[in-house]
Amino acid sequence: MFNPFNMTKDMKGMEKMVKPALEKFMKESGFVKKEELDRAVERIDALEEKIAELERR
């Protein structure tokens, strides 16, 4: 018989099982967190500025 009071407990259990698999999929499929992308873009910009300075010399 369905017990609505156990539904929250069941959902938390499902989340514990699904979350690691979802995180692994997101990493392997090429999805990136916005913060990681922003840091990478900032780093690329800084490197491009250094290269431009070296080329001017």
GULUM-894309 format. One record per residue (C-alpha): residue number from 1; x, y, z. Coordinates in Angstrom, 3 decimals, padded with zeros to 6 digits, always signed. Example, Ala and Ser with C-alpha at 12.3 -4.5 7.8 and 13.67 -1.06 7.14 Angstrom:
GULUM-894309
+------+----------+----------+----------+
! figu !        x !        y !        z !
+------+----------+----------+----------+
!    1 ! +012.300 ! -004.500 ! +007.800 !
!    2 ! +013.670 ! -001.060 ! +007.140 !
+------+----------+----------+----------+
END
This chain:
GULUM-894309
+------+----------+----------+----------+
! figu !        x !        y !        z !
+------+----------+----------+----------+
!    1 ! +000.000 ! +000.000 ! +000.000 !
!    2 ! +001.218 ! +003.518 ! -000.831 !
!    3 ! +002.211 ! +005.603 ! +002.165 !
!    4 ! +002.530 ! +009.346 ! +001.338 !
!    5 ! +004.569 ! +009.945 ! +004.500 !
!    6 ! +007.359 ! +007.694 ! +003.237 !
!    7 ! +007.521 ! +009.498 ! -000.104 !
!    8 ! +010.062 ! +012.088 ! +001.140 !
!    9 ! +012.303 ! +009.356 ! +002.518 !
!   10 ! +012.057 ! +007.441 ! -000.766 !
!   11 ! +012.895 ! +010.571 ! -002.797 !
!   12 ! +015.989 ! +011.248 ! -000.697 !
!   13 ! +017.093 ! +007.660 ! -001.245 !
!   14 ! +016.624 ! +008.019 ! -004.996 !
!   15 ! +018.574 ! +011.281 ! -004.968 !
!   16 ! +021.491 ! +009.574 ! -003.191 !
!   17 ! +021.560 ! +006.902 ! -005.892 !
!   18 ! +021.093 ! +009.165 ! -008.910 !
!   19 ! +023.234 ! +012.178 ! -007.955 !
!   20 ! +026.674 ! +010.507 ! -008.343 !
!   21 ! +025.686 ! +009.024 ! -011.690 !
!   22 ! +024.379 ! +012.378 ! -012.892 !
!   23 ! +027.538 ! +014.175 ! -011.795 !
!   24 ! +029.690 ! +011.594 ! -013.601 !
!   25 ! +027.588 ! +011.972 ! -016.745 !
!   26 ! +027.837 ! +015.768 ! -016.624 !
!   27 ! +031.639 ! +015.631 ! -016.304 !
!   28 ! +032.123 ! +013.065 ! -019.059 !
!   29 ! +029.648 ! +014.579 ! -021.501 !
!   30 ! +031.360 ! +017.952 ! -021.675 !
!   31 ! +028.991 ! +019.977 ! -019.542 !
!   32 ! +030.872 ! +022.504 ! -017.439 !
!   33 ! +029.882 ! +024.626 ! -014.457 !
!   34 ! +029.645 ! +028.330 ! -015.274 !
!   35 ! +032.214 ! +029.233 ! -012.601 !
!   36 ! +034.752 ! +026.835 ! -014.106 !
!   37 ! +034.151 ! +028.253 ! -017.565 !
!   38 ! +034.501 ! +031.832 ! -016.317 !
!   39 ! +037.830 ! +030.996 ! -014.624 !
!   40 ! +039.087 ! +029.363 ! -017.803 !
!   41 ! +038.079 ! +032.364 ! -019.927 !
!   42 ! +039.798 ! +034.753 ! -017.496 !
!   43 ! +042.947 ! +032.636 ! -017.623 !
!   44 ! +042.887 ! +032.574 ! -021.420 !
!   45 ! +042.481 ! +036.358 ! -021.520 !
!   46 ! +045.453 ! +036.799 ! -019.179 !
!   47 ! +047.615 ! +034.487 ! -021.289 !
!   48 ! +046.612 ! +036.283 ! -024.485 !
!   49 ! +047.646 ! +039.599 ! -022.903 !
!   50 ! +051.045 ! +038.146 ! -021.945 !
!   51 ! +051.562 ! +036.834 ! -025.474 !
!   52 ! +050.624 ! +040.196 ! -026.945 !
!   53 ! +053.163 ! +041.911 ! -024.634 !
!   54 ! +055.884 ! +039.477 ! -025.696 !
!   55 ! +055.105 ! +040.043 ! -029.382 !
!   56 ! +055.391 ! +043.840 ! -028.935 !
!   57 ! +058.948 ! +043.516 ! -027.588 !
+------+----------+----------+----------+
END
